[in-house]
Amino acid sequence: MRAMVLTEPNVIEQRDIPEPTTDQGEALVRVTSSGICGTDLKILSGGIPAPKPIVMGHEMVGELLNDATDAKKGQRVLVDPVYHCGTCHACLHNQQHICTRGGLIGRDINGGFADLVAVPPANCYVVPDEIADHEVPLIQVLTTCMHGHRMANIFPGDVVVVLGLGVTGQLHVQLAKARGATVIGITRSQWKLDLAKSLGADYTYAPSDDIKDKILEVSKGDGADLVIESAGKVLTLGQAFDMVRTGGAIMPFGIYTETKAELPFYQFYFKEIQILNARASKGQDFVASMDLVKRGMVKLDPMISDREPLENLSGALDMLTSEAEGRMKIIMDH
C-alpha cells in the first residue's frame, strides 16, 4: 500500500509497504482524510522521540473494512489514536488515555498518512452524516480540548483567557463560549484575532504591556477565572500567572519540549492557582465533540486553510512551518 514514511528527522518518503494485518483482532480503516498538527511537526523534527521508519498521522477518518466494537463494516469512522493495555494502574482507574504501556498511533506505531491503518476495534467512532469528511480529522483535536474543559469549573459569566489562537486556541474559544464564559483571545496575528472574533470571542487583543490591565477591566478587577495557554511557549505560560485571578486556574495546553523553565512559583503559591494539565482525551470526549459539531456549536471549516493530496505531505509540512498569513489547518486528501 501507499504510505508516507518518516525515515529520519525532516525526511518523508513515499513508499509501498505491506498492508497492516488484523491477526490480533484490529479494525482496518481505509483512510479518506487526515490532518497535520503541531505534534506531527515535533515528531518530524525529532523534538518528540519516535521510532523510525514510522508512518505519522494521528488525526484520521475513513471507511471501516471490518466490524469493530461499536461500528460495522462500511461505516465512516473517526479513529481515537491513543491505544492502551487495559491492565495497568492508569487503565484500571479509568485513565486509559494515559496508559503507561500504551502509546499514540502515528508516533509509536504506524499511523494515518497511508492508504490503510490498523487500530484497536474500540477506537472507532461512527461519524454522523452531517459532518463533512474533510472536517472530521479536526474533531480529534477538539476531543483533546474537550478533555481539558471537563477539568475546568467554568460557568456562565466566568472570564476565560486563551493565549495563542492557533487551531487549539480557536477551539478553546468556541468551547468556552459554548459554556457561557466571557472569552478573551490573545495573539500577535491580526488575522487570527479576527478569526477568533468571528468564532465567538468577546474581546481580542494583541500582547502588550497593558494586557493585564485590559483583563482586569473585563473581569471587574479580579483577573481571569481560567487562562488557557495554547501557544506551547514557556514564556507565555509564565505570563498566565499575571492574568489569572487569585484562586483561579491555568491550563497549560501546549506541548512543551523544554526540560528547564523559569516560572513565577511564588505567585503559584500565593494566589493558590490550580494547574489543570490535560493530555489526550477519553471516549466520552469523542461522542460529545461530534455532537457539538453536528449541532453547529463548534465550527471547524473556518480553520481549514488548505487541502493537499497525500503525496504532497512533505510539502504540506513545510507549508505549515512557514506560518504564512491565513494558514492554519492543512487536511490531506487520500
Residue pairs with C-beta under 8 A, 6 or more apart in sequence:
1 16
1 17
1 18
1 19
1 114
1 115
1 116
2 14
2 15
2 16
2 114
2 115
2 310
3 14
3 15
3 16
3 17
3 55
3 110
3 113
3 114
3 115
4 12
4 13
4 14
4 15
4 55
4 56
4 57
4 113
4 114
4 310
4 311
4 313
4 314
5 12
5 13
5 14
5 15
5 17
5 53
5 54
5 55
6 12
6 43
6 44
6 50
6 52
6 53
6 54
6 55
6 56
7 13
7 52
7 53
8 52
9 44
9 45
9 46
10 44
10 45
10 46
12 44
12 313
12 314
12 317
14 311
17 55
17 114
19 115
19 116
20 26
20 28
20 110
20 116
20 117
20 118
21 118
22 28
22 66
22 118
25 121
26 118
26 119
26 120
26 121
27 64
27 65
27 66
27 67
27 68
27 71
27 77
27 118
27 119
27 120
27 121
27 123
27 124
28 64
28 65
28 66
28 116
28 117
28 118
29 60
29 62
29 63
29 64
29 65
29 77
29 79
29 116
29 117
29 118
29 119
29 124
30 62
30 63
30 65
30 115
30 116
31 57
31 60
31 61
31 62
31 112
31 114
31 115
31 116
31 117
31 334
32 61
32 62
32 63
32 76
32 133
32 333
32 334
33 60
33 61
33 62
33 133
33 134
33 136
33 137
33 331
33 332
33 333
33 334
34 57
34 59
34 60
34 61
34 112
34 113
34 137
34 310
34 331
34 332
34 334
35 59
35 60
35 137
35 138
35 140
35 141
35 329
35 330
35 331
35 332
36 59
36 313
36 316
36 317
36 320
36 329
36 330
36 331
36 332
37 58
37 59
37 141
37 167
38 166
38 232
38 255
39 48
39 58
39 107
39 255
40 56
40 57
40 58
40 106
40 317
41 47
41 317
41 320
41 321
42 48
42 255
42 257
43 50
43 54
43 56
43 106
43 107
44 56
44 317
47 257
48 107
48 255
48 257
50 56
50 107
50 108
51 108
54 106
54 107
54 109
54 110
54 111
55 106
55 110
55 111
55 112
55 113
55 114
55 117
56 106
56 107
56 111
56 113
57 105
57 106
57 111
57 112
57 113
57 114
57 117
57 332
58 81
58 104
58 105
58 106
58 107
58 111
58 112
58 140
59 81
59 112
59 137
59 138
59 140
59 141
60 78
60 79
60 81
60 111
60 112
60 117
60 137
60 140
61 76
61 77
61 78
61 79
61 127
61 133
61 136
61 137
62 76
62 77
62 79
62 112
62 117
62 334
63 74
63 75
63 76
63 77
64 71
64 72
64 73
64 74
64 75
64 76
64 77
64 124
65 73
65 116
66 73
67 73
67 121
68 77
68 121
68 122
68 123
68 124
69 121
69 122
69 124
70 122
70 124
70 125
70 126
71 77
71 124
71 125
71 126
75 126
76 126
76 127
76 133
76 136
77 124
77 125
77 126
77 127
78 124
78 125
78 127
78 136
78 139
78 140
78 286
78 290
79 105
79 112
79 117
79 119
79 123
79 124
79 125
79 140
80 119
80 123
80 124
80 125
80 140
80 143
80 281
80 283
80 286
81 104
81 105
81 106
81 111
81 112
81 119
81 123
81 140
82 96
82 97
82 99
82 102
82 103
82 104
82 105
82 123
82 280
82 281
83 99
83 102
83 103
83 104
83 105
83 109
83 119
83 120
83 123
84 90
84 91
84 96
84 97
84 99
84 101
84 102
85 91
85 99
85 100
85 101
85 102
86 96
86 99
87 101
88 99
88 100
88 101
89 100
90 96
90 98
90 99
90 100
91 99
96 102
96 282
97 147
97 279
97 280
97 281
97 282
98 279
98 280
103 109
104 280
105 111
105 112
105 117
105 119
106 112
106 113
110 117
110 118
111 117
113 310
113 313
113 332
115 334
122 283
125 283
125 286
125 287
125 290
127 136
127 139
127 290
128 290
128 294
130 294
131 139
131 290
131 293
131 294
132 301
134 304
134 307
134 331
134 333
135 293
135 300
135 301
135 304
137 331
138 167
138 300
138 303
138 304
138 329
138 331
139 286
139 289
139 290
139 293
139 300
141 167
141 168
141 171
142 171
142 175
142 289
142 292
142 293
142 298
142 300
143 281
143 285
143 286
143 289
144 168
144 278
144 279
144 280
144 281
144 285
145 168
145 171
145 172
145 175
145 253
146 175
146 281
146 285
146 288
146 289
146 292
147 278
147 279
147 280
147 281
147 282
147 285
148 172
148 228
148 251
148 253
148 276
148 278
149 172
149 175
149 176
149 179
150 285
151 251
151 276
151 278
152 226
152 249
152 251
152 276
153 249
154 160
154 176
154 179
154 180
154 181
154 225
154 226
155 179
155 180
155 181
156 179
156 180
156 181
157 180
157 181
157 182
158 180
158 181
158 182
158 225
158 226
159 181
159 182
159 184
159 215
159 218
159 219
159 222
159 223
159 224
159 225
159 226
160 172
160 176
160 181
160 182
160 183
160 184
160 224
160 225
160 226
160 227
160 228
161 184
161 185
161 186
161 215
161 224
161 226
161 227
161 228
161 240
161 243
161 244
162 169
162 172
162 173
162 176
162 183
162 184
162 185
162 186
162 196
162 201
162 228
162 230
163 169
163 186
163 187
163 227
163 228
163 229
163 230
163 231
163 236
163 239
163 240
163 243
164 186
164 187
164 229
164 230
164 231
164 232
164 233
164 236
164 254
165 173
165 185
165 186
165 187
165 189
165 192
165 193
165 195
165 196
165 230
166 192
166 230
166 231
166 328
167 303
167 328
167 329
168 230
168 253
168 254
169 185
169 187
169 192
169 196
169 228
169 230
169 231
170 192
170 195
170 196
170 199
170 302
170 303
170 328
171 298
171 303
172 228
172 230
172 253
173 183
173 185
173 196
173 199
173 200
173 201
174 199
174 200
174 297
174 298
174 299
175 292
175 298
176 183
176 226
176 228
177 183
177 199
177 200
177 201
177 202
178 292
178 297
178 298
181 225
181 226
182 202
182 203
182 218
183 200
183 201
183 202
183 203
184 201
184 202
184 203
184 204
184 205
184 214
184 215
184 218
184 224
185 192
185 193
185 196
185 197
185 201
185 203
185 204
185 205
186 204
186 205
186 206
186 207
186 211
187 193
187 196
187 206
187 207
187 231
188 206
188 207
189 325
190 206
191 325
191 326
192 328
193 204
193 205
193 206
194 204
195 302
195 303
195 328
196 204
197 204
198 302
199 299
199 302
202 218
203 214
203 218
205 211
205 214
207 239
211 243
212 242
212 243
215 223
215 224
215 243
216 222
216 223
219 225
219 245
222 245
222 246
223 243
223 244
223 245
223 246
223 248
224 243
224 244
224 245
224 248
225 244
225 245
225 248
225 249
226 244
226 248
226 249
226 250
226 251
226 276
227 240
227 243
227 244
227 248
227 249
227 250
227 251
228 250
228 251
228 253
229 236
229 237
229 240
229 250
229 251
229 252
229 253
229 254
230 253
230 254
231 254
232 253
232 254
232 255
232 256
233 254
233 256
234 256
234 258
234 261
234 262
234 263
237 250
237 252
237 254
237 256
237 261
237 263
238 261
238 262
238 263
238 264
240 250
241 250
241 263
241 264
241 267
241 268
241 271
241 273
242 264
242 267
244 250
244 271
244 273
245 271
246 271
246 272
247 271
247 272
247 273
248 271
248 273
248 274
249 273
249 274
249 275
249 276
250 273
250 274
250 275
250 276
251 275
251 276
251 277
251 278
252 275
252 277
253 278
267 273
268 275
289 298
292 298
293 299
293 300
303 328
303 329
304 328
304 329
304 330
304 331
305 326
305 327
305 328
305 329
305 330
306 316
306 319
306 327
306 329
306 330
306 331
307 330
307 331
307 332
307 333
308 315
308 316
308 319
308 330
308 331
308 332
308 333
309 332
309 333
310 332
310 333
310 334
313 332
316 330
316 332
319 327
319 330
320 327
320 330
